[in-house]
């Protein structure tokens, strides 16, 4: 109900009286007042002027479900939203929701994480209110080997959302990084709950550095604020990420991986370049030649041998 009052206030150009809110939403004047107080406690600045009524001055810089869902216009992605000030990791919360049978598209946001994680037990630095830390539950009908397609589909979606909201062009560093000028701006973590021949559910973890300052980031990292010089609305970006994932996920289901793969190749940070990659405790050197239809990287070694790499860390780009 507080959300109805909020949406009603947002839909107005100027002031709206408590009486009108009460009449339109069919709630008492006392209830209107109570919900306005609740919104204020959440950080909404709402002006109240006698004889004129109420008016929203500003919304809090928080990834609140009522803000994310406002005019989101998706069918499944982000239709169920969970929000926490602090979590260990959004991945654990999303995993529990996956086990509990929540529908695909369910999203978990946290303002900060105390145990944000990357791949292979690495950590993800998640300072409060500065980034987007999100896990999204999907239930794709692929074999577990198809998971890299989900990671690349997500990378494409994040790039498109960043372009749309900030105008910035970013690159995809296979398999799971978004980079600008060689620095890491965002990372993706894909975790599966699967049987040998069936994915039960996938959690896509997305970490984006939005308004963090350089001095608070790892050395080889950057943020959108550092790149474009102004703060970016985390709410707008988070909504756009959800919309882009919905578009690309439907594209993947309807047209297969090819169109996603083409987009991914077009903004690759490594294709055509000589790279050094760590994969399962081996270092592979050669030219990043292509990404195949399973999302694997094809590396052409100096001997001419083409190695197919399923996952790894590109540690050097020449
Ligand atoms: C990743 O792993 O890049 C996946 C990161 C996924 C984070 C999201 S946040 C929401 C969800 N909940 C979670 O707990 N995780 C997901 P990987 O490729 O393994 O990279 C990890 C490495 O990136 C670390 O070892 C650091 O070197 C670096 N790193 C850590 N925090 C960073 C940050 N904020 N920005 C840029 N680089 C960072």
Boltz pocket constraint, residues with backbone or C-beta under 6 A from the ligand:
constraints:
  - pocket:
      binder: B
      contacts: [[A, 88], [A, 89], [A, 90], [A, 91], [A, 113], [A, 115], [A, 116], [A, 117], [A, 118], [A, 119], [A, 120], [A, 122], [A, 123], [A, 124], [A, 125], [A, 126], [A, 132], [A, 133], [A, 134], [A, 135], [A, 176], [A, 177], [A, 184], [A, 185], [A, 186], [A, 187], [A, 188], [A, 189], [A, 204], [A, 205], [A, 206], [A, 207], [A, 208], [A, 209], [A, 217], [A, 218], [A, 220], [A, 221], [A, 222]]
      max_distance: 6.0
